[in-house]
């Protein structure tokens, strides 16, 4: 799995990343430049609890909760 930024990804829905983009179970998010990408990844994708604030991750989590319930 590609890890362009050599970060530890804590989001359980993470699939891979490339320059200025992250792929997850919800699709691909592309950012306009490296600074924006790193800020986004660090706030949501790699922060221990930050992924829970990501709207894509929350939508996927709700989907699984509905399937189980």
N, CA, C and O atoms as CSV, one atom per row, in Angstrom:
chain,resi,resn,atom,element,x,y,z
A,1,UNK,N,N,0.851,-1.180,0.000
A,1,UNK,CA,C,0.000,0.000,0.000
A,1,UNK,C,C,0.893,1.239,0.000
A,1,UNK,O,O,1.791,1.352,0.834
A,2,UNK,N,N,0.664,2.137,-0.896
A,2,UNK,CA,C,1.475,3.348,-1.018
A,2,UNK,C,C,1.266,4.254,0.192
A,2,UNK,O,O,0.149,4.410,0.685
A,3,UNK,N,N,2.357,4.845,0.656
A,3,UNK,CA,C,2.288,5.797,1.750
A,3,UNK,C,C,3.242,6.940,1.427
A,3,UNK,O,O,4.315,7.052,2.020
A,4,UNK,N,N,2.847,7.778,0.492
A,4,UNK,CA,C,3.684,8.865,-0.030
A,4,UNK,C,C,4.269,9.733,1.077
A,4,UNK,O,O,5.432,10.129,1.004
A,5,UNK,N,N,3.477,10.029,2.098
A,5,UNK,CA,C,3.905,10.944,3.148
A,5,UNK,C,C,4.567,10.250,4.332
A,5,UNK,O,O,5.004,10.921,5.267
A,6,UNK,N,N,4.648,8.938,4.314
A,6,UNK,CA,C,5.259,8.152,5.394
A,6,UNK,C,C,4.650,8.501,6.741
A,6,UNK,O,O,5.361,8.717,7.723
A,7,UNK,N,N,3.337,8.553,6.774
A,7,UNK,CA,C,2.603,8.845,7.996
A,7,UNK,C,C,1.993,7.564,8.548
A,7,UNK,O,O,1.843,6.576,7.829
A,8,UNK,N,N,1.650,7.591,9.808
A,8,UNK,CA,C,0.924,6.479,10.404
A,8,UNK,C,C,-0.561,6.824,10.333
A,8,UNK,O,O,-1.028,7.732,11.021
A,9,UNK,N,N,-1.283,6.113,9.517
A,9,UNK,CA,C,-2.699,6.406,9.269
A,9,UNK,C,C,-3.551,5.668,10.288
A,9,UNK,O,O,-3.501,4.440,10.371
A,10,UNK,N,N,-4.330,6.408,11.062
A,10,UNK,CA,C,-5.149,5.790,12.107
A,10,UNK,C,C,-6.575,5.518,11.649
A,10,UNK,O,O,-7.285,4.740,12.287
A,11,UNK,N,N,-7.000,6.129,10.582
A,11,UNK,CA,C,-8.368,5.927,10.089
A,11,UNK,C,C,-8.529,4.472,9.631
A,11,UNK,O,O,-7.730,3.986,8.831
A,12,UNK,N,N,-9.543,3.783,10.127
A,12,UNK,CA,C,-9.737,2.385,9.745
A,12,UNK,C,C,-10.195,2.208,8.295
A,12,UNK,O,O,-10.212,1.087,7.787
A,13,UNK,N,N,-10.562,3.285,7.636
A,13,UNK,CA,C,-11.062,3.205,6.263
A,13,UNK,C,C,-9.994,3.571,5.222
A,13,UNK,O,O,-10.270,3.589,4.023
A,14,UNK,N,N,-8.792,3.856,5.684
A,14,UNK,CA,C,-7.676,4.239,4.812
A,14,UNK,C,C,-7.294,3.092,3.876
A,14,UNK,O,O,-7.210,1.938,4.296
A,15,UNK,N,N,-7.062,3.425,2.593
A,15,UNK,CA,C,-6.601,2.436,1.611
A,15,UNK,C,C,-5.232,2.772,1.031
A,15,UNK,O,O,-4.487,1.859,0.673
A,16,UNK,N,N,-4.876,4.047,0.928
A,16,UNK,CA,C,-3.590,4.429,0.366
A,16,UNK,C,C,-3.532,5.923,0.121
A,16,UNK,O,O,-4.524,6.633,0.287
A,17,UNK,N,N,-2.348,6.394,-0.279
A,17,UNK,CA,C,-2.226,7.813,-0.569
A,17,UNK,C,C,-1.205,8.018,-1.678
A,17,UNK,O,O,-0.387,7.144,-1.965
A,18,UNK,N,N,-1.271,9.175,-2.286
A,18,UNK,CA,C,-0.308,9.607,-3.279
A,18,UNK,C,C,-0.117,11.102,-3.054
A,18,UNK,O,O,-0.695,11.667,-2.126
A,19,UNK,N,N,0.670,11.731,-3.875
A,19,UNK,CA,C,0.918,13.157,-3.672
A,19,UNK,C,C,-0.393,13.943,-3.703
A,19,UNK,O,O,-1.101,13.943,-4.710
A,20,UNK,N,N,-0.708,14.609,-2.594
A,20,UNK,CA,C,-1.895,15.460,-2.435
A,20,UNK,C,C,-3.216,14.714,-2.509
A,20,UNK,O,O,-4.243,15.337,-2.775
A,21,UNK,N,N,-3.232,13.402,-2.285
A,21,UNK,CA,C,-4.484,12.650,-2.336
A,21,UNK,C,C,-4.453,11.489,-1.350
A,21,UNK,O,O,-3.405,10.896,-1.098
A,22,UNK,N,N,-5.609,11.182,-0.806
A,22,UNK,CA,C,-5.759,10.006,0.053
A,22,UNK,C,C,-6.931,9.183,-0.479
A,22,UNK,O,O,-7.957,9.735,-0.877
A,23,UNK,N,N,-6.771,7.872,-0.482
A,23,UNK,CA,C,-7.836,6.968,-0.893
A,23,UNK,C,C,-8.333,6.213,0.330
A,23,UNK,O,O,-7.554,5.704,1.137
A,24,UNK,N,N,-9.638,6.157,0.438
A,24,UNK,CA,C,-10.229,5.434,1.558
A,24,UNK,C,C,-11.471,4.706,1.055
A,24,UNK,O,O,-11.818,4.766,-0.124
A,25,UNK,N,N,-12.107,4.040,1.957
A,25,UNK,CA,C,-13.298,3.292,1.582
A,25,UNK,C,C,-14.379,4.203,0.998
A,25,UNK,O,O,-15.232,3.747,0.236
A,26,UNK,N,N,-14.344,5.470,1.348
A,26,UNK,CA,C,-15.332,6.425,0.856
A,26,UNK,C,C,-14.989,7.061,-0.480
A,26,UNK,O,O,-15.806,7.795,-1.037
A,27,UNK,N,N,-13.805,6.800,-1.004
A,27,UNK,CA,C,-13.405,7.387,-2.290
A,27,UNK,C,C,-12.017,7.982,-2.215
A,27,UNK,O,O,-11.166,7.510,-1.460
A,28,UNK,N,N,-11.790,9.022,-3.002
A,28,UNK,CA,C,-10.487,9.682,-3.027
A,28,UNK,C,C,-10.676,11.166,-2.773
A,28,UNK,O,O,-11.562,11.799,-3.347
A,29,UNK,N,N,-9.844,11.707,-1.916
A,29,UNK,CA,C,-9.874,13.136,-1.613
A,29,UNK,C,C,-8.573,13.734,-2.139
A,29,UNK,O,O,-7.483,13.315,-1.749
A,30,UNK,N,N,-8.700,14.725,-3.035
A,30,UNK,CA,C,-7.530,15.407,-3.611
A,30,UNK,C,C,-7.487,16.827,-3.067
A,30,UNK,O,O,-8.500,17.525,-3.027
A,31,UNK,N,N,-6.304,17.236,-2.653
A,31,UNK,CA,C,-6.107,18.568,-2.103
A,31,UNK,C,C,-5.281,19.410,-3.074
A,31,UNK,O,O,-4.535,18.857,-3.881
A,32,UNK,N,N,-5.400,20.745,-3.010
A,32,UNK,CA,C,-4.780,21.609,-4.017
A,32,UNK,C,C,-3.251,21.682,-3.980
A,32,UNK,O,O,-2.627,21.931,-5.011
A,33,UNK,N,N,-2.639,21.469,-2.811
A,33,UNK,CA,C,-1.177,21.528,-2.725
A,33,UNK,C,C,-0.700,20.692,-1.537
A,33,UNK,O,O,-1.503,20.209,-0.739
A,34,UNK,N,N,0.625,20.531,-1.434
A,34,UNK,CA,C,1.190,19.699,-0.369
A,34,UNK,C,C,0.840,20.217,1.022
A,34,UNK,O,O,0.532,19.426,1.913
A,35,UNK,N,N,0.881,21.517,1.219
A,35,UNK,CA,C,0.591,22.081,2.541
A,35,UNK,C,C,-0.842,21.757,2.962
A,35,UNK,O,O,-1.080,21.364,4.104
A,36,UNK,N,N,-1.785,21.919,2.056
A,36,UNK,CA,C,-3.183,21.615,2.365
A,36,UNK,C,C,-3.362,20.115,2.614
A,36,UNK,O,O,-4.096,19.712,3.517
A,37,UNK,N,N,-2.690,19.299,1.812
A,37,UNK,CA,C,-2.805,17.848,1.968
A,37,UNK,C,C,-2.264,17.411,3.325
A,37,UNK,O,O,-2.924,16.661,4.044
A,38,UNK,N,N,-1.080,17.870,3.673
A,38,UNK,CA,C,-0.498,17.469,4.954
A,38,UNK,C,C,-1.333,17.949,6.135
A,38,UNK,O,O,-1.491,17.228,7.120
A,39,UNK,N,N,-1.867,19.159,6.039
A,39,UNK,CA,C,-2.716,19.675,7.118
A,39,UNK,C,C,-3.974,18.823,7.259
A,39,UNK,O,O,-4.367,18.478,8.373
A,40,UNK,N,N,-4.607,18.484,6.139
A,40,UNK,CA,C,-5.825,17.667,6.168
A,40,UNK,C,C,-5.522,16.281,6.722
A,40,UNK,O,O,-6.228,15.793,7.604
A,41,UNK,N,N,-4.464,15.643,6.200
A,41,UNK,CA,C,-4.129,14.286,6.637
A,41,UNK,C,C,-3.817,14.247,8.124
A,41,UNK,O,O,-4.237,13.330,8.829
A,42,UNK,N,N,-3.071,15.254,8.605
A,42,UNK,CA,C,-2.706,15.270,10.019
A,42,UNK,C,C,-3.910,15.551,10.919
A,42,UNK,O,O,-3.982,15.041,12.036
A,43,UNK,N,N,-4.846,16.356,10.438
A,43,UNK,CA,C,-6.027,16.670,11.256
A,43,UNK,C,C,-7.028,15.526,11.289
A,43,UNK,O,O,-7.631,15.266,12.330
A,44,UNK,N,N,-7.214,14.842,10.173
A,44,UNK,CA,C,-8.255,13.823,10.093
A,44,UNK,C,C,-7.740,12.393,9.969
A,44,UNK,O,O,-8.150,11.527,10.742
A,45,UNK,N,N,-6.875,12.135,9.041
A,45,UNK,CA,C,-6.511,10.752,8.695
A,45,UNK,C,C,-5.496,10.112,9.626
A,45,UNK,O,O,-5.514,8.895,9.813
A,46,UNK,N,N,-4.610,10.909,10.213
A,46,UNK,CA,C,-3.538,10.337,11.024
A,46,UNK,C,C,-3.655,10.670,12.505
A,46,UNK,O,O,-2.913,10.111,13.313
A,47,UNK,N,N,-4.543,11.544,12.876
A,47,UNK,CA,C,-4.744,11.875,14.284
A,47,UNK,C,C,-5.510,10.741,14.956
A,47,UNK,O,O,-6.451,10.190,14.384
A,48,UNK,N,N,-5.102,10.401,16.169
A,48,UNK,CA,C,-5.679,9.247,16.850
A,48,UNK,C,C,-7.203,9.280,16.888
A,48,UNK,O,O,-7.845,8.252,16.675
A,49,UNK,N,N,-7.785,10.432,17.153
A,49,UNK,CA,C,-9.244,10.555,17.165
A,49,UNK,C,C,-9.771,11.458,16.060
A,49,UNK,O,O,-10.984,11.602,15.903
A,50,UNK,N,N,-8.870,12.067,15.292
A,50,UNK,CA,C,-9.286,12.991,14.245
A,50,UNK,C,C,-10.120,12.351,13.162
A,50,UNK,O,O,-11.011,12.989,12.601
A,51,UNK,N,N,-9.841,11.087,12.861
A,51,UNK,CA,C,-10.611,10.425,11.806
A,51,UNK,C,C,-12.095,10.382,12.165
A,51,UNK,O,O,-12.938,10.322,11.271
A,52,UNK,N,N,-12.425,10.413,13.432
A,52,UNK,CA,C,-13.837,10.391,13.854
A,52,UNK,C,C,-14.554,11.695,13.494
A,52,UNK,O,O,-15.783,11.728,13.415
A,53,UNK,N,N,-13.781,12.776,13.273
A,53,UNK,CA,C,-14.364,14.070,12.880
A,53,UNK,C,C,-14.510,14.205,11.370
A,53,UNK,O,O,-15.188,15.115,10.891
A,54,UNK,N,N,-13.886,13.317,10.625
A,54,UNK,CA,C,-13.955,13.362,9.158
A,54,UNK,C,C,-15.370,13.009,8.705
A,54,UNK,O,O,-15.922,11.994,9.129
A,55,UNK,N,N,-15.948,13.827,7.861
A,55,UNK,CA,C,-17.324,13.576,7.417
A,55,UNK,C,C,-17.436,12.293,6.595
A,55,UNK,O,O,-18.462,11.616,6.650
A,56,UNK,N,N,-16.412,11.956,5.848
A,56,UNK,CA,C,-16.435,10.713,5.052
A,56,UNK,C,C,-16.403,9.511,5.988
A,56,UNK,O,O,-17.196,8.583,5.829
A,57,UNK,N,N,-15.500,9.518,6.959
A,57,UNK,CA,C,-15.407,8.403,7.908
A,57,UNK,C,C,-16.689,8.271,8.724
A,57,UNK,O,O,-17.135,7.157,8.998
A,58,UNK,N,N,-17.283,9.389,9.113
A,58,UNK,CA,C,-18.538,9.322,9.878
A,58,UNK,C,C,-19.647,8.713,9.044
A,58,UNK,O,O,-20.441,7.922,9.554
A,59,UNK,N,N,-19.716,9.066,7.775
A,59,UNK,CA,C,-20.749,8.494,6.901
A,59,UNK,C,C,-20.563,6.985,6.749
A,59,UNK,O,O,-21.539,6.235,6.766
A,60,UNK,N,N,-19.332,6.546,6.603
A,60,UNK,CA,C,-19.066,5.111,6.478
A,60,UNK,C,C,-19.413,4.397,7.782
A,60,UNK,O,O,-20.021,3.327,7.760
A,61,UNK,N,N,-19.031,4.980,8.914
A,61,UNK,CA,C,-19.345,4.383,10.214
A,61,UNK,C,C,-20.851,4.256,10.404
A,61,UNK,O,O,-21.337,3.222,10.863
A,62,UNK,N,N,-21.584,5.300,10.053
A,62,UNK,CA,C,-23.056,5.243,10.171
A,62,UNK,C,C,-23.635,4.156,9.281
A,62,UNK,O,O,-24.576,3.464,9.671
A,63,UNK,N,N,-23.077,4.007,8.091
A,63,UNK,CA,C,-23.522,2.959,7.181
A,63,UNK,C,C,-23.382,1.579,7.839
A,63,UNK,O,O,-24.314,0.776,7.808
A,64,UNK,N,N,-22.229,1.314,8.424
A,64,UNK,CA,C,-21.997,0.027,9.074
A,64,UNK,C,C,-22.889,-0.141,10.301
A,64,UNK,O,O,-23.353,-1.247,10.578
A,65,UNK,N,N,-23.132,0.931,11.032
A,65,UNK,CA,C,-24.020,0.863,12.194
A,65,UNK,C,C,-25.439,0.490,11.770
A,65,UNK,O,O,-26.101,-0.301,12.441
A,66,UNK,N,N,-25.905,1.058,10.659
A,66,UNK,CA,C,-27.240,0.718,10.155
A,66,UNK,C,C,-27.310,-0.744,9.720
A,66,UNK,O,O,-28.311,-1.422,9.951
A,67,UNK,N,N,-26.239,-1.221,9.090
A,67,UNK,CA,C,-26.219,-2.622,8.657
A,67,UNK,C,C,-26.262,-3.586,9.829
A,67,UNK,O,O,-26.900,-4.636,9.752
A,68,UNK,N,N,-25.585,-3.234,10.912
A,68,UNK,CA,C,-25.555,-4.091,12.091
A,68,UNK,C,C,-26.839,-4.025,12.890
A,68,UNK,O,O,-27.249,-5.004,13.513
A,69,UNK,N,N,-27.480,-2.844,12.867
A,69,UNK,CA,C,-28.670,-2.619,13.701
A,69,UNK,C,C,-29.879,-3.090,13.066
A,69,UNK,O,O,-30.962,-2.973,13.638
